[in-house]
Amino acid sequence: MNILVIGGGGREHAISLCLQKSPLIKKLVVAPGNPGIAKFAECINIAIDDIEGQCNLAKKMKSDVVFIGPELPLVLGLKDKLEEYGIKAFGPSKQAAQLEGSKSFARDFCLRHNIPQPKFKCCSNLKEAKKEIKKLNGYCVVKADGLAAGKGVIICENIDDAINASRQILEQKKFGKAGDRILIEERITGIEASLFAVSDGNNVALIGSAQDHKRAFDNNKGPNTGGMGAVSPSPYVTEELTNKIMKNIILPTIEGMKSEKMPYEGILYAGIMLTKDGPKVIEFNCRFGDPETQVLIPLLKTDLVEILQKATTKNLDKIKIELIDRTSITVVIASNGYPDKFEKNQILPQLDQLKKPNDIIIYHAGTGLDKKNRLIATGGRVFSVTSTGKNIEDCRNKVYPCIEAIKWEKGFYRKDIGNL
């Protein structure tokens, strides 16, 4: 098969590496890709929001399937455009991708289909927001309605915090147009976990679970980020909890989308809070997570190309998705200052020359090459180091010595990934 992967982060590095290993692959192209992906696949520099450019590339390379990695091209309708040209795409349509593209859409959808979630109110101005904040005495979560690269959520302790957060999003445009509206949500408590399922619009299959570490610093301190590390499987998601989440959240979502004439195809990522009242939806994402993909993919036993084939031909019921019986953790190395201001184009160590065990993988994310062909940091989250092992402790004992050996002074990482 000829496969085009859209994206250039750590998630796409993990996906592309997995696809490349399949005997079913004939040609693999990644757009835009990154220097890590370029070691084994052809990379073509097309921006992730250039829908026309991506479609032209898919036509030119006679792509059998386009694997859409990030949320932005999904929300912009890349799948719909590709299908106009008769090209199969793995991912939801523009309509279905509203589950991630609009938090208010997702909350209203859950309300219509009795899917457990926190209480919420959508607000378009500060006056409305203040009213809701006071009802919750400021102990709430303030969210930008649109896409904000995983950073549009502010957890508040009191009324002043919540009003300030609302003002920053609505009036100071901290997250741009994503904050034209906000949600004021009840602050639910418990352990967070993520479940990943794949759907062909009719059938759904579980891929696995992961535990993400969102805060920038150790002991869950500091601002929210796109994710500083992850563990898979989640040690808190038992078989009983998995069945409950599938029954009460995943299946009703797929069935609900179908009943509303926008069948959901591709990856459904359910961010769950395990509360004393049972699992509740924190958010939906319409693609694999980052950095969760970097821990899920190394555990995948079933051929990923075969999963794509079955999902895009509506034959997902004809495949059983299996994982190897191992644990995986990944630790993200970010530029100093992330998720706020950070210096770009810092020279990185030669990651591919690092001596490391076979069960350690370094995934590139925000990396590039300068004019002298040196590896540089181009983004906030620069690369991640993943290890697999018999348990979390085994993984930690492998991954951290490897990170320490890299010695990049312009970056930082959490030292407690896997300390759950």
N, C-alpha and C positions, 0 to 999 in steps of 0.2 A: 504493500500500500504506500501511496505518497501522502504524507501527512505534513500539514503546516501548523505550527504552534505559534499562537499570538502571545507576546509578552517577553519580558526580559529580566525578570527577578529571580529570587531564590526558588519560588514555586515552579516557575517555568524550567529552571535548571533541573530540578528534581523530576518533573514530568518528562522532559526531553530525554534525560539520561535513561529513564525507565523505558520509554518508547523505543529508543535506539537499540536496546538489548533484545527486542522482540524479533523472532525469525520472520515475522509477517511484514516487517518494514522494508520498503524498497528505497524510499527517499524521504529524508527528514529535513525540513527547513524551518527556521525559527526567526520571527520578526518582532522586535529588533534583535532579540538575543542578548548575549553578553560575552565577555572574554572566556568565561568558564565553559559556556555552551559551545563556543566556536572551536573548542578542542576536538569535538566529535560530530558537530552538525554544521550545516551551512547557515550563516546568520545574514539577514538582509535588513538594513537599517530603515525600517518603516515605523513611524510613531504609532503608539497604541490607540490613538484617537483618529488615525487616518483610515477611515472605513473604506474609502474608494481604493486607496493604495493596497490595502490588505486583500480586497476582492480581486484586484487586477493580478496580484501575485498568485493568489489561489488558482485563478484561471490559467495563468501562464505555466505554472508547474503541474497543472492537471491534478490538483489535490483531490484525493478520495474523501478525506475528512479534514476539517479545520478544527483544531482543539483551541478554544478561546480561554486563555488563562485568567486575565484580569477582569474586574467588574465593569470598568469603563466602556470597553467596546461592546459588552453585552447590553448595558443600559442604553447605549447609542444605537442598538439595533443591528449589529454586525451579522448575527445569525439570519435575520430576516433578509438582509441584502444578499448574503451568500446563497440563500435558498432561491432567490429570484433568478440567480445564474445557474441553478441546478446543482449547487455544491453543498454537500452535507456538512453540518457544523455541530460540534459537541458543545452544548450550552443552551440556556433558555432563550426564548424570543424576547424582544424588547418589552412586550406586555408582561410576560412572566417574570422578567428581571426586575420589575418594580418591587418585588419582595425584598430586594436589597436597595434598589435605587431610591425608594421612598419609605422611610420608617413609618410614616402615617398610613401609607397603603398597607404595609405589613400588619400593623396593629389593627386596622379596621377589618382586614381579611381574617385575622385570628378571632376577632369578635364575632364575625358572621358565622364562623365554623366551629365555635366553642373550643378553640385551642387555648390551653392555659397560658396566661401571660400576666404581667403586672398591670395595675390600673394606670391609665394614661390620659393625657389631654393634649391636643394639638393646638398650638398658639401661633398667631402671625404678628403679634405686637407685644410690647413690654407690659402694657396694661393687663392684657389677658394672662400673660405669664405670671405676673405678680399675684394675681387672684388665686391661681392654682398653687403657686409656691406657698402661700400663706395657709392654704388648706392642709398642706403636708408639713407645715412648720419648718420648711426649708430642707427637711431631710428627704432629698429626692435625687433623681437623675435628670440632667438636662441634656437633650440630644438634638443635634442638627438633623433636619429631616432628610437631606440628600447625602450624596457620597462625600466623605471627608477623609478618605485614605485611612480609615480605622481610628482616626483621632477625634471624631466629632462627638465624643461622649464625655460629659463632665459630671463627676460624682460630688454631690454637695452635702455639707453637714448642717448648714443653718440657712436662715432666710437671706442674709447678706450675701453669702457665697452663691446661692442660687440666682438671686437677682443679678449679681455681677456676671455670672456665667451666661445668663439669658441676654444681658445687654451686649456682652462681647460677641455673641453669635448673631443676634438679630440686628443690632445697630452698628457695631464696630466691624461686622462682617469677618470675624476671625476665620471662618471657613468658607468665605465667599458666598456664591449663590446657594450652596448646600444649606446655608442657614437662613434662607428666606422665611422658613417656618421652623419652629422647634417643637419638641415633645417634652412635656413635664411628666415624669413617670414616678410612680410609687417606687421606693427603693426596697427591693426584695433582697433577702440575705440567704446565704448558703454557699455551696461549692459550685464553681462554674465548670462546665465541661462542654465539649463540642462533639457532635455526631455528624458523620459524613455519609450520605446516601447517594446513589445514582438512580436516575429515573429515565424511562423512555416515553413518559407521558401517560402510560398505563400501568406499567410494572415498576416496582422499586426494590432496590437491593442495598443492604447496608455494606459500607466499605470498612468503617472503623471509627474509633473514638480517639480524642486527643485532649490534653490539658494544656492550655495556652497560658503564658505569663505575660500579661499586658503592660504592667507598670514598668517604668524605665529602670528602677533601681532595686537592689536586694530587699527582701522582706516586704515586697509589694508596696514600695514607696515611690514617690515621684509621679510625674504625669503619665497619662495613658499613651501608649504607642501603638504601632501596627502589630507589635508582638516581639518580645525579647527572647523567646525560647518556648519549647513545647516538649511534651512527653506523649508517647503513644504505646499501648492503649492507656486511656485514662484509668488510673488505679481506683477511681471512685465509681466508675460506671460498671456495675455488676450485670450479669446476664438478665436478672430480673428487671433492673432499671432500664436496660437496653430495650427489652420487650415493651415496657411501659411507654418509653419515649417513642418507639416505632408506632405503637397503637394509638397514643393520644396526641402525637405531634406530627411525626413524619407522614404517616399514611393519610390522616385527615388533610394535610397540606396538599399532597399530590392529588387526592380525590377532589378537594375543594377547587384547586386550580382548573382541573378538568371540567368540573361542573360549571365553572364561570367562563368556559370557552377560551381558556388560555393554558392549554396543557403544558406542564412543567417538564422540560427535558434537560438532562445534564446533571451536574452535581448540586445537591441541596445540602448546605452547611447550616445546621441548626445550633446556634449558641444557646446553651441551656443553663438555667440556675436550678440546682438540686435543693429545693426549699423543703421545709418541714411539711408543707402541704402537697409535696410532689414536684416533679419537674415542670418548669415554666420556661417559655421562650423569652430569651433576652433579645435576640435578633436572628434574622435569617441572612445568609449570604448565598449568592447564586453561583458560586464557583468554589474550587478548593481554597483553603486558607493558606496564609503565609505568616508564620513559619510551620503551620501544622502539616502541610504537604511534605515538608522535609523529614517528618517522622512517620507519616502514613505510608508514603510510597516505598521506602526501603523494606517495609513489612509485607508488601503485596506479593502474594505467590501467583495469583492469576495474571495472565498476560494482559497488560493494559490495552494493547491494540485490540485484543479480542473483546474487551469490555466496550471499547469505542464502537466496534463493529456492531455488537448486539444492541447497544443503546441507540445508535443512529438508524438502525433498521427495525426498531420496535420489537426486538427479540430478546429483551433482557431476561425474560423468564426461562430462557434456554441456557443460562450460564450460572454457575455457582461461584461467587467471589470468595476466595480463600486467602488467609494471611499466614505467614510463618509464625511459629510460636516463640516470638522474641519480643523484647522491649526496645524502644528507640527513644533517644532524646536529641534535641538540637539546641545549640546555644548561638544566639545572634550577636555578632560583633558590629557595633554601631559607631558612627562618627561622634567624637566628643561634641556635646551640645544638643544632639538629637533627643527629643523630637522637635526642639525649637531651632534656633539658628546654629548652623555648623559650617565649617570650612570645607569647600569642595576641592577636588583634584589633588588631594594629598596622596603622595606616593605610598603604595602598599608593598609589603614583603612579597616575594615570589612564592605565592601559595602552592603552585603546582610542583615546586621543588622540595616541599616539606616532606620529611620522612614520617610516615604514619602507618598504623596498622591497616589491614585490608578492610576492617569493618568501620573505618572512619571515612566519611565523605565530606568534602568542603564544597558547599554550594555558593556560587557567586550571586549577588543581588545587585547592589548599587556599585558596580565596578565598570571601568572602562580602560582604554589605552590612551596615553598621551602621544605627542608627535614623535617622541623617541621610543615609542612602543613599550613604555613602562606601564605596569599595572597601577591604576589610580582609583581612589574612592570618589564616586560620582553622586552617591546618595546617602541618606541617613542610615539606613540599615545596609551594611556593606557586604557582609558574607555571613554564612552560618556554618558551624561545624556540627556534624551529626554522627552519632555512634549507635550501633546496635549491640545488644548483649542479652544475657539471660535474665537480668532484672535492672531496675533503675540504678542501683548502686554500682553494678558492673559497668553500665553506660557512663556514669559520672566519672568513674575511675579511669576511663579511657579518654573521654572528651576533654576534660579540663587540662591534663598535662599537654595535650596536643595544642590547645589554645595558648597556654603559657609559652610554648615553644615558638609560637608565631611572633611574639614581641612587637606588636604594633602600638606605639605610644599615643597615636592620634585617635585611638578608638577606645571604647569601653564595652564591658559585657557584664551580665549578672552572674554571680558566682553561686547562686542558689537554685538554678534550674534543676528540677527533679527533687528538691526538698519540699515535699508536699504536705 
